[in-house]
């Protein structure tokens, strides 16, 4: 079986690499690290307007919506190359909201697609609440029907980039009488121009800012309802499947840097790379990175065959999150106490990335659904096991 990219895919990949080499500034790379690969900073917005002008932000979308009409595989190749280069690759609007609107949205919803494809607007996700995380069906934010608009009250938590985004992809309860999974809807809320929205920072253990978002009698026009009323949970599950499709390029680059470190670091008169235990552990990580690569591109293959990966995206996320944690632990084992020093300190090794990834991989095993939730999905939907 041939696992190589096609000639067309390889040519486009080289074109993207040349663009990145020319346009990616040190200021952008620094901003990306501070935002932990999330899009939304001023440097990223400048870069991605140029990037999106080539159709590369949403290459698999139909041309009428600003895409290139290319296979999903192209999107996945580009996302992974952005990750490898240390650039933003988390785009809630282009890679989660947009694909969901394309599949389930009405014509009113689709007016957001072309601006998304051109990096003119972006979205923040509004799912989690203080009492509704992994159990999203427990969400309480209520949108009361007021005729030609919904009146929204409640609180969201961990709404990353809400302070930079233009719109909120908001999960709300629209029917209190129906079963929990049948009374949820999705709304598109203008974060910049709606009265009654209060965005407050929440700083995570990685230094990343996420947010609490409070709604106090916020009016949302009825035309901002996504798809049909009260079946929003179905749309959310689809969007979350897209969220769980993790590019691995940033870890691939970190791994390559770690391997180079073992070649340069001399211990007891010989490079660390000659230590048989280190070699075995490095080899194991490289094998599993190849597994992640196949799992990741298999998701694109499924999409190109007209399906949405469900348990398959959970397989990739769970495997990848576990591997990332073991890789970061190995990096600290190899680099020793110097690996615990943060970026910016003259004593730091690997630009402080060993210390950073050790903290960040904990977060990665939680957002988008915990690893425990992923294993439950794999068991029930993938293996057909009972609850």
N, C-alpha and C positions, 0 to 999 in steps of 0.2 A: 504493500500500500504506500502511495506517495504522500508524504506529509508536508511537502514543500509548498510555498506559496506559488501562485501562477506568475507568469512573466509580467502581466499587467499589474498585479499586486506588488511585486518587487519593484517595478519601475515607480509606482506611486510612492512606495515607502522611501525610496531614495530621494524623491522630490521633496517629501515631507522633511526628511533629515537635513537636506540642504537649506530649506527654509528655516528650520529651527537653529541651525548653526549660524545663520546670518542674522536672525531677528531676536533670538533669546538673549536678553541682557543680564548682567550680574544682578541688577536691581530686581528684575523679574524672578530670578532664581531665589534670591533672598526672601522676597515677598511670598513666594510659593511655599518655602520652608516654614515661614511664620504662620501661614494659613493652612499648613498641613495638606497641601495638594488640592485645596478647595479653590474654586474659581470665585472671583468677586473683587479682588484688589485692583487699584488703578493701573498698575503695570500690566496685569493680566488682561484687563479690558482693552488696553491699547494693542497688545499682541494679538489677541484672539479676533479682533475685528479684521485685522489683516489676514489672519489664518482662515477665518470663516469665509472671507471673500473668495477663496478658492473652492468652497464647497466642502471643506475637510471636516468641519464640525459635525455635519449631519450628512455624510456622503450617501448613505443608504436611503434617505428620504426621497420621495418623488420630486422631480424637477419643479413641479408646480408649487411646491412648498419650500423651495430653496435648496433642495438636495441635488445629488448627481445621479440618482437612480441606480446606484451601484449595489453590489451585494453587501450584506451585513458584515461579512468578513473584513471588508475595508475599514469599517468603523472600528472594529476590534483591533485591527493592526495599528491604526492611528492612535487610539487610546493608549495602547501599550507603549508605543513609541514616545508619546508625551510623558508617560510615567517614567520611562527609562531616562529621558532627558532631564528629569527633575522639574517638570512643568505641571500646571494644574491638569487633572484628569477627572475630577468630580464635577460633573455638570448636571445638576438636578433638572434643569430645563430641557437641555438638548438630549440627554441620554435616559431620563426617566419619564418626565412629564410629556415630552414630545411624542415618543413612541406609544405612550398610552392614549394620547389624544388621537393619534393616527388610527389606532385600532378601535377605539370606543367613542371618541368624541363626536359631537354634532358640528354642523357647519359654523356655528357661532364660536365654538371652541377653537376651530382650526385657524382663526385669524391670528392666533399667537405663534403659529408654526414658522412662518417666514421670518419674523423678527428674532425668534429663537435661533434659527439656522444662520442668521447673520451676526449673532452675538450682540444684538442690540438690547435684549432684555434677558433676565434670568429669573428663576424661581427658587424659593426655599420650601422645603418639605414641612408640612404641619400635621404630623400624625400623633406623636407621643404626647402624653399628658402625665401629670404627677402620679396618677393611679392607672395609667394605661400605657404600658411599654410593650413587652413581648405579647401580652394579652390585649391586643388592640381593640378587641370587641368591647372592652370596658370603657372606651372613651365616652366622655360626658359632655363635651362642648356641644351646645345646642343652637340650631339655626331655626328660629321660629318663622313660619310662613306669614308674611304681612301683605300678601296680595301681589304686588309687583316687585317685592324684594324680600330677602331673608334678614332677620335681625339676629345677629350672632353674639353670644356671650360665652365666656369660658377662658381656659388657659391651655396653652401648649408649652411643652418643655423640649429641650434639646433640638431647637429649630436652627440648625447651623446655617450660616450666611443670611439669616433673615435681616440682619442689619445692613447688608449690602444688596439684597435681592429687590426686584421690582414687584414680584407677585408671590403670593402664598398659595401653595397647593394644599388646600385645607380639608381635612377630614372632619365632618360634623355629623351629629345625630339630627335627623329631620323627622323621625317618627318614633315617639316614645312607646307606642302600643305594639309595634311589630317585634318579632324576634330580633335579638341583638344584631345579627348579621344582615337583616333585611331593612333596618331603619337608618342606615348610614349613607350619606351622600358626599360627593366631592365638590368643593367650590373653588373658584379662582378669585382671589382677593387682591385688590390693588394695595400694596403695602405703603406706597408713597403718598397716596391721595385719599385714603379712607380715614375718617375721624373715629376716634375711640380705640386705636391700637397703640399699645405700649410695649416696646421691645427692650428687654433688660438683659445684660450680659451674664453668661455663666462660663467661667473659665475652667477648662478641664485640666487633668493632670499632665497633659502634653503642652499646656500653654495655649491650646486652641480655644478661641472664643466660639461658644455656641450660645443659644439664647432661650429665655423664657419669653413668650409672647402672650400678652393679655388682650382680650377682646371685651370691650364694654359698650354694648348696644351699637355694634358696627353694622351698618346697612350694606348688604351685598345684593346687587341687581340679580334678578332671576336668570337673566341670560348668561350669568357666570356659573351656572350649574353645569358640571361636566356630565355629558351623556344624559342618562335618565336618573330620576330621583329614586332614592332608597336602595339602589343597587351599587352604591359607591364602593362597598367592601370588595366587590369583584374587581373593580378598577384598581383599587389600592393593592390587592394581591398581585396583580399583573405588574404594576409599577415597582413593587418591592422585589419581584423577580429580576427586573432590570437592575435594581440597586445592588443586588447580590452578585453581580457579574464583575468580579474584581480583576482589573489588569494587574500584572505582576512585575512590570518593567522596573519599577523603582527598587524592588527587592533583588531583581536580577543584577542591577547595577551595583547595589550595596554588596551583594555576594561577590561580584567580580573584584571590587575594591578590597574586600576581606581576603580573598585568595592572594591578591597582590601583596597585601600586608604580611601574610605568612611567608611569602618569598623573600621579603626585604628584612623581616625581623630576625635577628640573630640571637639564639639562645644556646648557651653551652657550646659556642663555636660553630653552630650550624643553623641554617634557616629553619624556622618553625615548620615550613612546608615539608621538611624531611622527616618530621616526627610521625611515626606510623599511626599513632592514635589520632593526631590532627588530620592526617591524610584521609583516614577512614571516615571521620565525622564530616569533613568537607565533601567527600565523594557522596555520602548519603544525602546531604543537602542538595547537591547538584542533581542527583537522580530525581529527587522529589520536586525540584523546580521544573524539570522536564515533564513530570506528571501534571503539575499545575498548568504548564503551557498547553498540554493536550486537552485538559479539562476546560480551560478558558476558550480555546478556539473551537472546541466541540459545541459550546453555547452558540457561537456565531453560525456554525453549521446547522444547528437545530432551527434557528431563526430563518436562515436562508431556505429552509424546507417548509416554511409557513407555519411553524409552531412556536410557542413561547416556552422556553425552558422553565420548568417548575422545580421539581426535586433536583434536577441537574444543576441548577444555579446554587442550590443549597449544598450540594456535594462540593462544588468548586470553592464556595466561600468557607465552608467548614474545614476542608483540607488545607486551604491556603492560610486561614487564620492560625491553625495549629502549627503549620510549617513556619510561618513568620515568627511566632513566639519562640520556637526552638532555634531558629536561625539567629535571632537577636540574643538569646541566651548563650549560644555558641560564640557569638562575636564578643561578648563580655568575657567569656572564659578564655578566649584566645588573646584578647588585648589586655587582660588584667585590669588593675586599678586605673590605668590610663584611659580605658574604655568608658569609665564612669564619668569622665570629665566632659562638660558640655561644650558645644561649639562656641568658638570665640576665645576660649582659654588657650594659651600657648602650649599647655601640656596635653591638649586634646589630640587624640588619634582618630583617623578616619573622619575628620571634620566633626567629631562629636556625634556621628550618626549611630554608633553602637548604643550609646546612652539614650538617644532620641527614640530609636526603633524599639528599644526595650520597653519604654513607656507607651509608645503609640500602639504596639501590637496588642496591648491589653484592651485598648479602645476598639481596635478592629474586630476583636472577638465579640463585641457587644453590639455596635451599631449595625443597622440593617437586619437585626435579629441575632440573638445570642447563639453561640455554638450549640448550646443545648437545644434551642428551638430548631436549628438546622438539622440536627440529628433526628429530632422527632419528625420533621417533614420527610426526611429521607426514609425513615422507618415506615411511616404511614402511606405516603404517596408513591415512594419509589419501590418499597419492598412489599407493600400491601399488608403490613402488620396491623393488628387491632390497636385501638387506643389503649 
